[in-house]
Amino acid sequence: MAVPPDDARRRQLRDEYKRAEREARAASLPLNRDQLTALVDFVDALVLAEGCDHTLRHTRTWVEAHDLDGEAIADGLAELGGYCDCEVVLNCGPEEVFG
């Protein structure tokens, strides 16, 4: 009969799982923490000022200004639940992606 893991082992397994999830989220987005922070801050300010039209209009503006791969970034944000600018702000912050 198998012995159930003790509390320390369960914590270790949980932490490893969460770390792997963070790494997978970070790998899906071709931005580093600083870039993502700048993107979210930029988009947040514009969403507050102009609202969200349920597109990635503000996100695309930032991406184009930084000469980055817009399609790869849009795909990565979608994987994280960022299908429009307000969702980028709510779902794709650096804490959600990088932990």
SELO-516983 format. One record per residue: x negated, y, z negated of N, C-alpha, C in turn. Coordinates in nm, 3 decimals, decimal comma. Layout:
NODE     neast    nnorth       nup    caeast   canorth      caup     ceast    cnorth       cup
NODE         X         Y         Z         X         Y         Z         X         Y         Z
...
REM end
This chain:
NODE     neast    nnorth       nup    caeast   canorth      caup     ceast    cnorth       cup
NODE    -0,085    -0,118     0,000     0,000     0,000     0,000    -0,089     0,124     0,000
NODE    -0,057     0,220     0,086    -0,137     0,342     0,097    -0,114     0,432    -0,023
NODE    -0,220     0,496    -0,064    -0,214     0,591    -0,175    -0,186     0,729    -0,117
NODE    -0,084     0,801    -0,168    -0,056     0,934    -0,115    -0,171     1,030    -0,147
NODE    -0,195     1,125    -0,058    -0,303     1,220    -0,083    -0,274     1,304    -0,207
NODE    -0,379     1,341    -0,276    -0,361     1,424    -0,394    -0,337     1,569    -0,351
NODE    -0,307     1,656    -0,447    -0,275     1,795    -0,417    -0,389     1,866    -0,345
NODE    -0,511     1,841    -0,385    -0,625     1,907    -0,321    -0,635     1,866    -0,174
NODE    -0,616     1,740    -0,147    -0,623     1,692    -0,009    -0,509     1,750     0,074
NODE    -0,390     1,760     0,016    -0,276     1,819     0,087    -0,304     1,966     0,120
NODE    -0,361     2,038     0,024    -0,397     2,178     0,049    -0,501     2,188     0,160
NODE    -0,599     2,100     0,157    -0,703     2,100     0,259    -0,642     2,073     0,396
NODE    -0,555     1,975     0,405    -0,490     1,943     0,532    -0,404     2,060     0,582
NODE    -0,330     2,122     0,491    -0,248     2,237     0,526    -0,334     2,351     0,578
NODE    -0,444     2,380     0,508    -0,534     2,488     0,548    -0,596     2,460     0,684
NODE    -0,636     2,335     0,708    -0,692     2,298     0,838    -0,589     2,315     0,949
NODE    -0,465     2,277     0,920    -0,357     2,291     1,017    -0,333     2,438     1,050
NODE    -0,326     2,522     0,947    -0,304     2,664     0,968    -0,420     2,728     1,045
NODE    -0,542     2,688     1,015    -0,658     2,739     1,086    -0,651     2,700     1,234
NODE    -0,615     2,576     1,260    -0,603     2,530     1,398    -0,493     2,606     1,472
NODE    -0,383     2,635     1,405    -0,276     2,714     1,465    -0,325     2,855     1,499
NODE    -0,397     2,918     1,406    -0,451     3,052     1,431    -0,547     3,051     1,549
NODE    -0,633     2,951     1,553    -0,730     2,941     1,664    -0,659     2,922     1,797
NODE    -0,553     2,843     1,799    -0,477     2,821     1,922    -0,407     2,950     1,965
NODE    -0,350     3,023     1,869    -0,285     3,151     1,903    -0,388     3,249     1,958
NODE    -0,502     3,259     1,892    -0,607     3,351     1,936    -0,659     3,313     2,074
NODE    -0,670     3,184     2,101    -0,721     3,138     2,230    -0,622     3,168     2,343
NODE    -0,494     3,178     2,310    -0,393     3,203     2,414    -0,393     3,349     2,459
NODE    -0,463     3,435     2,386    -0,461     3,577     2,415    -0,603     3,626     2,443
NODE    -0,629     3,676     2,563    -0,766     3,718     2,597    -0,803     3,856     2,543
NODE    -0,776     3,877     2,415    -0,813     4,001     2,346    -0,878     3,965     2,213
NODE    -0,972     4,046     2,169    -1,026     4,026     2,035    -0,939     4,104     1,935
NODE    -0,971     4,091     1,809    -0,890     4,153     1,703    -0,881     4,305     1,722
NODE    -0,992     4,371     1,749    -0,993     4,516     1,764    -0,909     4,561     1,883
NODE    -0,920     4,489     1,993    -0,840     4,523     2,111    -0,691     4,504     2,082
NODE    -0,657     4,394     2,017    -0,517     4,369     1,987    -0,462     4,474     1,891
NODE    -0,542     4,513     1,793    -0,500     4,618     1,700    -0,473     4,748     1,776
NODE    -0,564     4,784     1,866    -0,547     4,906     1,944    -0,423     4,898     2,033
NODE    -0,402     4,783     2,095    -0,284     4,764     2,180    -0,156     4,781     2,100
NODE    -0,146     4,710     1,989    -0,024     4,714     1,909     0,000     4,855     1,854
NODE    -0,105     4,924     1,810    -0,088     5,061     1,761    -0,037     5,153     1,872
NODE    -0,095     5,140     1,991    -0,054     5,220     2,106     0,092     5,194     2,140
NODE     0,127     5,068     2,152     0,264     5,032     2,190     0,362     5,072     2,081
NODE     0,326     5,053     1,956     0,414     5,090     1,845     0,448     5,239     1,849
NODE     0,348     5,322     1,870     0,371     5,467     1,875     0,466     5,503     1,988
NODE     0,449     5,441     2,104     0,536     5,471     2,217     0,677     5,415     2,199
NODE     0,687     5,298     2,139     0,820     5,242     2,113     0,896     5,331     2,015
NODE     0,826     5,380     1,913     0,890     5,471     1,818     0,933     5,601     1,885
NODE     0,850     5,652     1,974     0,879     5,780     2,039     0,982     5,767     2,151
NODE     0,972     5,660     2,230     1,053     5,649     2,351     1,151     5,532     2,349
NODE     1,136     5,442     2,254     1,220     5,324     2,251     1,163     5,213     2,338
NODE     1,230     5,100     2,336     1,188     4,984     2,414     1,291     4,962     2,524
NODE     1,243     4,950     2,647     1,333     4,923     2,759     1,336     4,774     2,793
NODE     1,287     4,693     2,699     1,288     4,547     2,710     1,199     4,497     2,823
NODE     1,091     4,572     2,848     0,986     4,529     2,939     0,853     4,547     2,867
NODE     0,746     4,518     2,934     0,611     4,540     2,880     0,550     4,668     2,938
NODE     0,634     4,768     2,961     0,589     4,892     3,025     0,474     4,958     2,949
NODE     0,489     4,978     2,819     0,384     5,043     2,740     0,261     4,952     2,727
NODE     0,285     4,824     2,713     0,174     4,728     2,706     0,094     4,734     2,835
NODE     0,162     4,733     2,948     0,093     4,737     3,078     0,014     4,868     3,095
NODE     0,067     4,977     3,043    -0,006     5,105     3,049    -0,139     5,094     2,976
NODE    -0,136     5,036     2,856    -0,259     5,020     2,777    -0,355     4,925     2,849
NODE    -0,304     4,814     2,898    -0,388     4,715     2,965    -0,455     4,776     3,088
NODE    -0,380     4,848     3,167    -0,436     4,910     3,287    -0,541     5,015     3,252
NODE    -0,518     5,092     3,145    -0,614     5,194     3,102    -0,745     5,132     3,056
NODE    -0,740     5,006     3,013    -0,860     4,938     2,966    -0,914     4,839     3,069
NODE    -0,857     4,842     3,189    -0,903     4,759     3,302    -0,915     4,611     3,263
NODE    -0,808     4,559     3,203    -0,804     4,418     3,161    -0,708     4,340     3,249
NODE    -0,710     4,210     3,235    -0,626     4,120     3,314    -0,483     4,122     3,259
NODE    -0,398     4,201     3,324    -0,261     4,219     3,276    -0,179     4,092     3,274
NODE    -0,197     4,008     3,375    -0,118     3,885     3,382    -0,157     3,790     3,268
NODE    -0,285     3,774     3,244    -0,330     3,685     3,136    -0,285     3,737     3,000
NODE    -0,290     3,867     2,982    -0,246     3,926     2,855    -0,096     3,911     2,838
NODE    -0,020     3,937     2,943     0,126     3,920     2,936     0,163     3,776     2,905
NODE     0,094     3,682     2,968     0,119     3,540     2,941     0,086     3,505     2,796
NODE    -0,027     3,554     2,747    -0,066     3,528     2,609     0,031     3,589     2,510
NODE     0,075     3,711     2,537     0,173     3,775     2,448     0,305     3,700     2,449
NODE     0,346     3,651     2,565     0,470     3,573     2,573     0,460     3,447     2,490
NODE     0,343     3,383     2,491     0,323     3,262     2,408     0,344     3,292     2,260
NODE     0,319     3,418     2,223     0,331     3,459     2,083     0,467     3,523     2,053
NODE     0,555     3,528     2,152     0,687     3,588     2,131     0,694     3,734     2,170
NODE     0,596     3,783     2,245     0,595     3,922     2,287     0,640     3,937     2,431
NODE     0,771     3,930     2,453     0,825     3,938     2,589     0,855     4,081     2,632
NODE     0,860     4,172     2,535     0,880     4,313     2,566     0,801     4,393     2,461
NODE     0,795     4,524     2,480     0,710     4,606     2,394     0,746     4,597     2,246
NODE     0,874     4,600     2,213     0,909     4,594     2,070     0,872     4,457     2,011
NODE     0,883     4,351     2,089     0,842     4,219     2,041     0,691     4,208     2,028
NODE     0,616     4,279     2,112     0,470     4,282     2,097     0,436     4,339     1,960
NODE     0,503     4,449     1,924     0,477     4,512     1,794     0,519     4,420     1,679
NODE     0,633     4,357     1,691     0,686     4,276     1,581     0,622     4,138     1,569
NODE     0,585     4,077     1,681     0,541     3,937     1,679     0,393     3,914     1,707
NODE     0,323     4,013     1,758     0,190     3,988     1,812     0,080     4,068     1,745
NODE     0,102     4,111     1,624    -0,002     4,186     1,554    -0,122     4,099     1,522
NODE    -0,233     4,162     1,491    -0,355     4,085     1,463    -0,342     3,988     1,347
NODE    -0,261     4,021     1,248    -0,243     3,928     1,136    -0,170     3,802     1,180
NODE    -0,074     3,817     1,270     0,000     3,700     1,321    -0,089     3,614     1,409
NODE    -0,180     3,677     1,480    -0,265     3,604     1,575    -0,390     3,551     1,509
NODE    -0,459     3,636     1,436    -0,590     3,598     1,381    -0,585     3,560     1,233
NODE    -0,472     3,581     1,171    -0,459     3,544     1,030    -0,511     3,647     0,935
REM end
